[in-house]
Each structure stands twice: as structure tokens, then as C-alpha cells.
């Protein structure tokens, strides 16, 4: 599952993420409405409860980011576009 919590502190986050255009993204992400739909690295359930999260992220500028993402509307579009050291690590 990819249950994500957006932290306010860069030091608390496991990864720094930038939202970029589709062509510049490492990962195309589809936001899902429930935990049960969150699977793999690309289908994120963004939780408001830190204790429920598998992964803590901090949104930052593209120059400071470890990972560049673009949110997409379709589950079928979601997935990796580029190789990344985080591939397979965002989901439990």
C-alpha cells in the first residue's frame, strides 16, 4: 500500500517530493479515495493521520526533490516513467 502523509518538516520526511509537469515526472501518481485502493508505488492514499502512513513526504521545489511526481486522473496512467532508487519502496 502507498499510504502517504504530507509532513510540514523536511527533517521528518523520508523523501522530498516535487510536483512537476508530466514530461518531467519520474512517477505518475493517482490519488485514491480509500486505503483498499492504495497499492504499489503509484496509487496513493493521502492520510491526515501520521500514524496511519507508510511513508512521510515533504513537498519541495524540483531542485531539492528526491522524487518528481505528476498527479494523473486515471489509475491506468499511473506508474513509473523513469528509473528511480525509490522504485518499489513507496508501498509496503
N, C-alpha and C positions, 0 to 999 in steps of 0.2 A: 504494500500500500504506500501511497505517497500522501501522507497527512502532513501538511505544511503549516508552520506558524511563522508569521512575519514579526520579527523582533525589532525593537526600537534601538537596540545596541549592536553595533558592528562586532564588538568583542564577544558577545553572547552567541552570535550566529555561527553555524557550522560552515556556511557558504555565503558569499556575496553574489547577488544576482542583479543583472540589469535587464530591463525590458527594452528591446530593440525592434527594428523592423524585421519582417520575415526573412529577408535575404541575408541578414547579418546574424541571425539566431543560430545557436548551437542546438537548441531544443525547442520544438513547438509543443506548447503546453495547452491542454484542455482542462478547464476548471469543471469539476463535477459537483453535484448537489449533495452527495452523501458519501459516508465512509465506504460503503459497499461498492461504489462505482470507482473508487480510487484504486488504481492498480498500475504497476510498472512505474517508470520514471516520468511519464508524460501525462498522466491523468491525476491531477492534483485536487485534493480536498483541502481547502484552506480553513483551518480551525481558529477559533478565537481563544481556545484554551491551550496554553503552552504544554501542559501535562499530557494532552491528548496527541501531541505532534510526534511524528517520527523524525522530522527534520526542521531545524530552525534556520530561517534565511533572513538576510538583510538586503533590502533593495538599495542599490547604489548606481553610480554612473558607469557607463560601459568601460571606461578606462580602469576602474577599480574592481571590476567584476571578475569572479572566478568562472561564472557561467552566464551566457547571454540567452535569454528566452524571448519568445513571442507567443502571446496567447492567441489561440485559434478557436473558432466556433464549433468545429466538428471533431468528434472523437477519432474519426478515421484519418484526419490530418496530423494528429498529434504523434510526435516521435522525434528521434534524434536526426539531425541534419548533418552534423559533423561529429567526428570522433572527439571524445572527452574523457578525462580521467574520472569524471563523475558518472559515467555510464554504468547503470546497474546499482548505483549507490544511493539513489534518492528514495527508493522504495525498500520497504522492509522485507 
